[in-house]
Amino acid sequence: MRVIWAGVASWARWASWTVVALGLWLIVSPWVLGYQAHRAVMWNGLGAGVAVALLSYLAATRGRGPGAPSARA
């Protein structure tokens, strides 16, 4: 059973860092894709990107979230 949990923890850590990268993409996408002139869409991307990147970074570095050893106790 511990081997399965170790695999889940490893996957959760990998997934959290992937979501951090996606959050960063949301932050820079208005300029990369050229829609920064549409202010509402730009601010939506920035706000969502900051929230996603920050929360996933915290989950990845603090060991919380699915698969963390403290989450299954």
N, C-alpha and C positions, 0 to 999 in steps of 0.2 A: 504494500500500500504506500510506503514512503517513496518508492521509486516513481509512482504515478504522481504524487504531490510534487516531487522534485521537477518532473517534466512540466507540470502546470505552472510552477513558479518560474521556471526558465522561460516558458512561453509568455507569461504575463509581463515579465521584465522586457522581453523583446518587443511585445506589442505596445507597451507604454512608450518606449523610445521611438517606435514608428509613428505613434500618434503625436509625439512632440514634433517630429519632422513635418507631419501634415499640418499642425498648428502654425508652424513657421511658414509653410507654404501659403496658408490663408493670409498671413500678415503681408507677405510680399506680392501676392498674386495681383492686386490692383495695378501695380506698376509693371509687373512682368507681362500681364495680359492686356494692359493698356486701357483699363476702365476706371482710372482714378478720377476722371472728370465727373463720373456719376457718384456724387458725394454719399448718398444713402447706402449704395452698394459697397463703396469703399469702406465706410465706417462699420458696416456690418461685418465685412471680412476682417477688418482690424480687431474689432471687439471679440468676435468669435475665435479668431486666431490666437489672441492673447489668452483668452480663457482656456482654450483647449491646450495650448502649449504649456501654460503655467500649471494647470491641474495634472496633466500627464507627466510633467517633469517632477512634480511633487510625488506622484504615485511611483515613479521609477526610482527616485532617489531615497525615499523614505521607507520603501518596502511595504507599502500598503496597497490594497486592491486585491483582485482575485489572484489566488495562488501564493499570497504572502503567508509565511508561517503563522503570523498572529491572527490571520483571518480565518484559519481553519480550527483554531482551538476552541 
